[in-house]
Amino acid sequence: MKFAFIIHPLQTRDLSRFATWTKLFPEFMLEKMMLKKKPQIVSHIKGIQSKTGNTTEGWFIGLPLTPDLMMNKLPLEDVYERIIKCCEIAADEGASIIGLGAFTSVVGDGGVTIASKSPIAVTTGNSYTVETAIEGSLAACSMVGIIPGESTLAIVGATGSIGQACARILAPRFGHTILVGRDLTKTKQILKHIDHAKATTSLSEIKKADLVITVTSSETAVLKSSHFKSGAVICDVARPRDVSHKVSKERDDILVIEGGVVKVPGADVDFGFNFGFPQGTAYACMCETIMLALEQNAESFTLGKSLTVKQIEQTKKWSKKHGFELAGFRSFEKALANDAIQKVANYRVFGSSTPLSSI
Ligand SMILES: NC(=O)c1ccc[n+]([C@@H]2O[C@H](COP(=O)([O-])OP(=O)(O)OC[C@H]3O[C@@H](n4cnc5c(N)ncnc54)[C@H](OP(=O)(O)O)[C@@H]3O)[C@@H](O)[C@H]2O)c1
């Protein structure tokens, strides 16, 4: 069974990766150009082979819309129509399932309407995104010496689809949990399912957290250096990222990792398009779509804003069966060096980057 996955620019200047001349144009003109352009096939994805021997192939379908256009500037019906067009293109190529990349899964009702009108099955990929964010965060905590039961967890974007699921699964393992949302009443609703937790709208509260999972659908970074406690691990699942790029230069006493970077099985995996990851690796949401194709599952899978633990656990089982695994840690688009991890571990024990300087 074959698959497709929708990608789109995270900001207008991403267009220069396809056409350098776009750098010469102001943003409003590029937006006008995007609105006139139809979705199209970006690349053919080949070389995927599961541990079971099953193979699959697929396509990236490019939707020329930014998060700002999808969330703020176009009527929702128009955005849905353009995403459904992507599903039709995928069906014409022979795909039986399509994954909704980045904001195509955030906009509206999280894929429910799109699935009802798509000629092929649809998934947001959010179940495996949650699974890998949790696995990666716990592994990073262990490497720097954070003991969950004695530590504080903060979830930023706790009212969202991914944030809420991460909170429900991880909070029972942590001593205390801080849920950060924009709307206090909505954020307090999540508390109903979680013990030892508080809800807040104040980002300054996360300064108490040893592990921060941040997963808002903000179009700009919401977290900066001053928000974090020394020795903390921050897992930034959001795309575009929630943590300001400046943090990478300003703080060597915290570990900022990207959520959901996964090695895809197959000796010669070729995505045919550079989305900024090392060869043969992909976002977890892409991998969920690929796993469904390898499973010959032509039914829609993760849809809507409430994720189920059953589906999240199912993606974990499939990842083991087919040979998908976390591809080490990445931070601000680069592989995370071991000495960066060691520095943070030292900060936690000695209060400085090296044991000697603490003497
Ligand atoms: N790394 C991956 O593989 C991967 C996979 C899938 C998705 N993602 C990314 O994950 C993020 C969230 O996805 P989702 O499906 O969970 O979205 P969602 O269900 O729409 O939830 C978004 C959350 O962000 C909050 N939010 C929105 N705008 C904000 C702002 N300006 N400031 C602070 N909080 C804000 C929302 O609060 P309200 O409830 O108040 O609106 C909500 O809590 C997106 O960036 C998406 O691209 C990454």
The ligand as an ORCA input file, in Angstrom:
! r2SCAN-3c Opt
* xyz 0 1
  N       7.236     17.307     15.607
  C       6.241     16.630     14.986
  O       6.438     15.522     14.440
  C       4.843     17.221     14.988
  C       3.745     16.446     14.586
  C       2.464     16.995     14.629
  C       2.300     18.327     15.049
  N       3.372     19.069     15.397
  C       3.251     20.462     15.865
  O       2.675     20.451     17.183
  C       2.042     21.716     17.435
  C       0.686     21.496     18.114
  O      -0.112     20.596     17.403
  P      -1.545     20.136     17.981
  O      -2.122     19.206     16.970
  O      -1.416     19.669     19.396
  O      -2.335     21.531     17.934
  P      -3.674     21.960     18.713
  O      -4.459     20.787     19.120
  O      -4.332     22.979     17.873
  O      -3.132     22.658     20.067
  C      -2.412     23.850     20.021
  C      -2.123     24.348     21.417
  O      -1.352     25.555     21.316
  C      -2.025     26.607     22.015
  N      -1.729     27.865     21.311
  C      -2.138     28.241     20.087
  N      -1.613     29.441     19.777
  C      -0.866     29.836     20.835
  C      -0.101     30.993     21.124
  N       0.001     31.994     20.256
  N       0.533     31.067     22.328
  C       0.433     30.054     23.224
  N      -0.303     28.926     23.015
  C      -0.941     28.826     21.826
  C      -3.489     26.225     21.993
  O      -4.171     26.898     23.019
  P      -5.783     27.105     22.973
  O      -6.357     25.772     23.394
  O      -6.004     28.183     23.953
  O      -6.128     27.461     21.556
  C      -3.367     24.723     22.225
  O      -3.082     24.450     23.584
  C       2.013     22.433     16.087
  O       3.101     23.340     16.067
  C       2.275     21.325     15.068
  O       2.877     21.798     13.871
  C       4.649     18.527     15.388
*
